[in-house]
Amino acid sequence: MILNAEDAQQRALAFKALADPNRLRLLSIVKAGSDGGTCVCDLTEPLDLGQPTVSHHLKILVDAGLLHREKRGTWAYYSLVPGALEQTAGLLASL
């Protein structure tokens, strides 16, 4: 399979999002959290990072299609996009 430029760009976005240790930790915390989503307020302490930094990492994961963001009042809740991790894992196998 030969990737076109658009497919390669999309796949690189997912891999780039996963190439940061803090983002991998965020994914693992959200995955282990409740099905109702994990509040951004619960993500700063485990990573020992400030809220703006955590929000930046979460935005990258949302933009890569790995996390879903839902606003509830003043807080944002994050959950895994169904099948996103499996799809990302299959990206290399499909080359």
CORCORTA-V172185 format. One record per residue. N is the residue number from 1. RES is the residue in one letter. PSI is psi in whole degrees, -180 to 180 (none if undefined). NEAR is the number of other ideal C-beta (glycine too) atoms within 10 Angstrom. Layout:
n->N res->RES psi->PSI near->NEAR
n->N res->RES psi->PSI near->NEAR
This chain:
n->1 res->M psi->127 near->5
n->2 res->I psi->124 near->6
n->3 res->L psi->139 near->14
n->4 res->N psi->172 near->7
n->5 res->A psi->-40 near->7
n->6 res->E psi->-44 near->8
n->7 res->D psi->-41 near->13
n->8 res->A psi->-40 near->11
n->9 res->Q psi->-44 near->10
n->10 res->Q psi->-42 near->13
n->11 res->R psi->-40 near->16
n->12 res->A psi->-34 near->14
n->13 res->L psi->-43 near->15
n->14 res->A psi->-45 near->19
n->15 res->F psi->-37 near->12
n->16 res->K psi->-40 near->12
n->17 res->A psi->-34 near->22
n->18 res->L psi->-7 near->17
n->19 res->A psi->12 near->10
n->20 res->D psi->130 near->13
n->21 res->P psi->-37 near->9
n->22 res->N psi->-38 near->16
n->23 res->R psi->-36 near->21
n->24 res->L psi->-40 near->14
n->25 res->R psi->-41 near->15
n->26 res->L psi->-45 near->25
n->27 res->L psi->-42 near->21
n->28 res->S psi->-37 near->11
n->29 res->I psi->-45 near->15
n->30 res->V psi->-41 near->22
n->31 res->K psi->-38 near->12
n->32 res->A psi->-13 near->8
n->33 res->G psi->-174 near->17
n->34 res->S psi->161 near->10
n->35 res->D psi->-20 near->6
n->36 res->G psi->-3 near->10
n->37 res->G psi->161 near->19
n->38 res->T psi->128 near->21
n->39 res->C psi->140 near->14
n->40 res->V psi->-28 near->17
n->41 res->C psi->-20 near->13
n->42 res->D psi->3 near->14
n->43 res->L psi->-16 near->23
n->44 res->T psi->-44 near->15
n->45 res->E psi->-47 near->9
n->46 res->P psi->-29 near->12
n->47 res->L psi->-11 near->16
n->48 res->D psi->44 near->7
n->49 res->L psi->156 near->17
n->50 res->G psi->160 near->10
n->51 res->Q psi->-41 near->11
n->52 res->P psi->-37 near->8
n->53 res->T psi->-43 near->12
n->54 res->V psi->-43 near->19
n->55 res->S psi->-38 near->16
n->56 res->H psi->-47 near->13
n->57 res->H psi->-40 near->21
n->58 res->L psi->-39 near->22
n->59 res->K psi->-41 near->13
n->60 res->I psi->-42 near->19
n->61 res->L psi->-35 near->25
n->62 res->V psi->-47 near->16
n->63 res->D psi->-29 near->12
n->64 res->A psi->-5 near->20
n->65 res->G psi->17 near->15
n->66 res->L psi->-33 near->24
n->67 res->L psi->153 near->25
n->68 res->H psi->138 near->16
n->69 res->R psi->132 near->15
n->70 res->E psi->126 near->11
n->71 res->K psi->127 near->8
n->72 res->R psi->102 near->10
n->73 res->G psi->-124 near->6
n->74 res->T psi->-5 near->6
n->75 res->W psi->153 near->12
n->76 res->A psi->139 near->18
n->77 res->Y psi->141 near->20
n->78 res->Y psi->141 near->23
n->79 res->S psi->159 near->17
n->80 res->L psi->141 near->18
n->81 res->V psi->125 near->15
n->82 res->P psi->127 near->9
n->83 res->G psi->-4 near->9
n->84 res->A psi->-41 near->17
n->85 res->L psi->-41 near->15
n->86 res->E psi->-40 near->8
n->87 res->Q psi->-43 near->14
n->88 res->T psi->-41 near->18
n->89 res->A psi->-33 near->9
n->90 res->G psi->-7 near->10
n->91 res->L psi->-44 near->15
n->92 res->L psi->-37 near->9
n->93 res->A psi->-25 near->6
n->94 res->S psi->-2 near->10
n->95 res->L psi->none near->8
